């Protein structure tokens, strides 16, 4: 069994680039179907000071590849380094 608290302790890593994307902040749930649809992460892209809101990114549950001991691997997410190349 995996709890939200346990997920929040793991770092989210892009499978394609190895980039650290952030940590789980929240879950989005389809209450009609009783399923988790997305994980919401706090992005490590940029400064998140005391008065600044942390950037958030929703990752579809289907994009999760695996839950490791310390990390969650995700696929198909455009990272900041990939977006800056465009």
Phi, psi and omega per residue, in radians:
X1 nan 2.518 -3.122
X2 -2.165 2.185 3.137
X3 -1.724 2.831 3.078
X4 -1.056 -0.705 3.130
X5 -1.040 -0.753 3.109
X6 -1.123 -0.726 3.123
X7 -1.100 -0.655 -3.107
X8 -1.177 -0.348 3.127
X9 -1.467 -0.216 -3.099
X10 -1.671 2.564 3.095
X11 -1.577 2.483 3.123
X12 -1.590 2.219 -3.096
X13 -2.161 2.365 3.050
X14 -1.290 2.183 3.130
X15 -1.118 -0.668 -3.075
X16 -1.258 -0.711 -3.017
X17 -1.930 -0.295 -3.064
X18 1.355 0.071 -3.113
X19 -1.239 2.441 3.057
X20 -1.390 2.120 -3.056
X21 -1.674 -0.458 -3.120
X22 2.476 -2.745 -3.115
X23 -2.241 2.717 3.139
X24 -1.167 2.232 3.051
X25 -1.795 -0.664 -2.996
X26 -2.789 3.032 3.069
X27 -2.171 2.561 2.988
X28 -1.858 2.270 -3.030
X29 -2.156 2.329 2.988
X30 -1.488 1.759 -3.044
X31 -1.200 -0.474 3.116
X32 -1.182 -0.614 -3.129
X33 -1.750 -0.210 -3.133
X34 1.177 0.693 -3.107
X35 -2.302 2.584 3.013
X36 -1.364 2.248 3.141
X37 -1.771 -0.602 -3.086
X38 -2.563 2.716 2.886
X39 -1.884 2.452 3.120
X40 -1.841 2.188 -3.119
X41 -2.013 2.660 3.001
X42 -1.581 2.049 -3.054
X43 -1.282 2.513 3.066
X44 -1.606 0.197 -3.133
X45 -1.441 1.724 3.087
X46 1.776 3.015 -3.058
X47 -1.422 2.328 3.066
X48 -2.095 1.515 -3.089
X49 -1.436 -3.051 -3.073
X50 -1.040 -0.719 -3.089
X51 -1.757 0.029 3.138
X52 -1.752 2.449 3.090
X53 -1.375 2.375 3.114
X54 -1.227 2.427 3.096
X55 -1.167 2.361 -3.132
X56 -1.993 2.595 3.126
X57 -2.416 2.275 3.069
X58 -1.641 2.285 3.117
X59 -2.036 2.120 3.119
X60 -1.002 2.430 -3.135
X61 -0.954 -0.620 -3.131
X62 -1.163 -0.274 3.132
X63 -1.503 -0.075 3.083
X64 -1.349 2.185 -3.134
X65 -1.543 -0.847 -3.117
X66 -2.827 2.734 3.027
X67 -1.828 1.961 3.094
X68 -1.597 -3.093 -3.140
X69 -1.115 -0.710 -3.086
X70 -2.071 -0.199 -3.047
X71 -2.383 2.848 2.977
X72 -2.082 2.124 3.130
X73 -1.609 2.305 3.125
X74 -2.202 2.706 3.134
X75 -2.154 2.822 3.013
X76 1.207 0.431 3.137
X77 -1.914 2.200 3.075
X78 -1.281 2.065 3.140
X79 -1.530 2.939 -3.124
X80 -1.067 -0.635 -3.141
X81 -1.210 -0.605 3.106
X82 -1.257 -0.665 -3.137
X83 -1.186 -0.591 -3.130
X84 -1.264 -0.346 3.108
X85 -1.340 -0.375 -3.076
X86 -1.350 nan nan
